[in-house]
Amino acid sequence: MAYRPVPELQTERLLLTVPRPAAAAKFVAFFEDNRVRFDPWDPPRPEGFYTAAWWEARITQDHDEFQSERAVRLVMHDKNEPNGPIVGHCHFTQMARGPFQACILGYAIDHRYAGQGLMYEGARAALRHVFDAMGFHRVMANYAPTNERSGRLLRRLGFTVEGYARDYLYINGAWRDHVLTALTNPSAEPPLTR
């Protein structure tokens, strides 16, 4: 398998890239600082999640998954402070090729940066990369109906509602319903040519 160069996506205010293991402590700080904000929307955390050792292993796995095109997990930094704290992250997982050419989008932003349009800016750049550089046809994103901010973000990005799944994910102590959305890339090449 040929080495795939790690993307460095720039927007007006952000730099997005696949993180390095040295960023482990920054991830611990990001998730610790946002624990109360994220808990209502995220599945239970695995043991060790809030440790640098867990994140070093996770980031190494992220690079392996990126190289094998199973996932792209991008960390967002302020473009003027690329070695500063994590602003947010945007990831594409469960990447499927063949006739499906699809993946699932997830994202989060630090509470100190919320409401400034940064998640939209970062997700938009990441979606362009997945569609244009990687040639995917479909990106799916699902959100809890009570997570109105997430729903607004997805609508602004152009996602359309495709369904409603009952008891979709185990989150915050119970099975939670989710709204199912997707965005397609009409210019994606047919899968047989990739």
C-alpha positions in Angstrom: 0.0 0.0 0.0 1.4 3.4 -1.0 1.8 6.1 1.7 -1.0 8.6 1.7 0.2 12.1 2.7 -1.6 13.6 5.6 -3.9 16.4 4.6 -3.5 20.0 5.9 -6.7 21.8 5.2 -6.8 25.6 5.7 -9.8 27.8 6.0 -10.0 31.5 6.8 -9.5 30.8 10.6 -8.6 27.1 10.9 -6.0 24.5 10.2 -7.3 20.9 10.0 -5.0 17.8 10.0 -4.7 14.3 11.2 -3.2 14.7 14.7 0.2 13.4 15.8 0.7 11.3 19.0 2.3 14.4 20.6 -1.3 15.9 20.7 -2.5 13.3 23.2 -2.4 15.7 26.2 -4.3 18.3 24.2 -7.1 15.7 23.5 -7.3 14.9 27.2 -7.6 18.6 28.0 -10.2 19.1 25.2 -12.5 16.3 26.4 -12.0 17.1 30.1 -12.9 20.8 29.6 -15.9 19.8 27.6 -17.1 16.8 29.5 -20.3 18.4 30.7 -21.0 19.8 27.2 -20.5 16.5 25.4 -22.0 14.0 27.9 -25.6 14.4 26.8 -24.7 13.6 23.1 -21.8 11.0 23.3 -21.8 7.3 24.0 -20.1 6.0 27.2 -16.3 6.6 27.2 -14.0 3.6 27.2 -11.8 3.0 30.2 -8.7 5.2 30.1 -10.3 7.7 27.7 -9.2 10.7 29.8 -5.5 9.7 29.8 -2.6 10.6 27.5 -1.7 6.9 27.1 -5.2 6.2 25.7 -5.0 9.1 23.3 -1.5 8.2 22.1 -2.8 4.7 21.2 -5.9 6.2 19.6 -3.9 8.7 17.5 -1.6 5.9 16.3 -4.7 3.9 15.3 -6.1 7.1 13.6 -3.0 7.2 11.3 -3.3 3.5 10.5 -7.0 4.0 9.7 -6.2 7.0 7.5 -3.5 5.1 5.6 -5.9 2.2 5.0 -8.7 4.6 4.1 -11.0 3.3 6.9 -11.4 6.7 8.6 -10.2 10.3 8.5 -10.1 12.0 11.9 -9.1 15.6 11.7 -8.2 17.9 14.5 -9.0 21.6 14.2 -6.7 24.4 15.4 -6.7 28.1 15.2 -4.7 28.8 12.0 -2.8 31.6 13.8 -2.0 29.2 16.7 -1.4 25.7 15.1 0.4 24.4 18.2 -2.3 25.8 20.5 -5.3 24.1 22.1 -7.7 22.0 20.1 -10.6 24.0 18.8 -12.6 21.0 17.7 -12.5 17.9 15.6 -14.2 16.5 12.6 -14.1 12.8 11.6 -15.3 10.5 8.9 -15.6 6.8 9.9 -17.0 3.6 8.6 -15.6 4.4 5.2 -17.0 2.1 2.5 -15.9 1.9 -1.1 -17.4 -0.2 -3.9 -20.9 0.7 -4.9 -21.6 2.5 -1.6 -18.8 5.1 -1.6 -20.0 6.5 1.8 -18.9 7.3 5.3 -20.3 8.8 8.6 -19.5 12.3 9.8 -18.9 13.2 13.5 -17.8 16.4 15.0 -17.4 18.5 18.2 -16.2 21.9 19.1 -14.8 23.3 22.3 -17.3 25.3 24.4 -15.0 28.4 24.2 -15.3 28.4 20.4 -19.0 27.6 20.1 -21.3 30.0 18.3 -18.6 31.5 16.1 -19.3 29.5 12.9 -16.0 27.6 13.3 -17.6 24.1 13.3 -19.4 25.0 10.0 -16.1 26.4 8.6 -14.1 23.3 9.6 -16.8 20.7 8.6 -17.2 22.4 5.2 -13.5 22.2 4.4 -13.4 18.5 5.6 -16.4 17.6 3.5 -14.8 19.2 0.4 -11.7 17.0 1.1 -13.7 13.8 1.4 -15.8 14.6 -1.7 -13.2 16.2 -4.0 -9.8 14.7 -2.9 -11.1 11.2 -1.8 -14.0 10.9 -4.2 -16.7 9.8 -1.8 -20.3 10.0 -3.0 -22.2 10.1 0.3 -21.7 11.3 3.8 -24.2 10.5 6.5 -24.6 12.3 9.8 -27.1 11.5 12.6 -28.1 13.5 15.6 -30.4 13.3 18.6 -33.6 15.3 17.9 -33.0 17.3 21.1 -29.6 18.4 19.8 -30.9 21.4 17.9 -27.5 23.0 17.3 -26.3 19.9 15.5 -29.4 19.8 13.4 -28.9 23.5 12.4 -25.3 22.8 11.5 -26.1 19.9 9.3 -28.9 21.8 7.5 -26.5 24.7 6.9 -24.0 22.3 5.4 -26.7 21.0 3.0 -27.6 17.7 4.7 -31.1 16.5 4.2 -33.2 14.4 6.6 -33.7 10.9 5.3 -35.3 9.2 8.3 -35.7 8.7 12.0 -34.2 5.8 13.9 -35.7 4.8 17.3 -33.3 3.6 20.0 -30.4 4.3 17.7 -27.5 4.8 20.1 -26.9 4.2 23.7 -26.1 7.7 25.1 -26.2 9.1 28.6 -27.7 6.1 30.2 -30.4 5.2 27.7 -31.1 4.2 24.1 -31.7 7.4 22.2 -33.6 8.2 19.0 -31.7 9.9 16.1 -32.5 11.9 13.0 -30.7 10.4 10.0 -29.3 12.8 7.4 -27.0 12.7 4.4 -25.2 14.8 1.9 -24.3 13.5 -1.6 -21.7 14.5 -4.0 -23.3 14.6 -7.5 -19.8 14.9 -9.2 -18.4 11.7 -7.7 -17.0 9.3 -10.2 -18.8 5.9 -10.6 -17.2 3.4 -8.2 -15.9 1.1 -11.0 -13.5 3.7 -12.2 -11.8 4.2 -8.7 
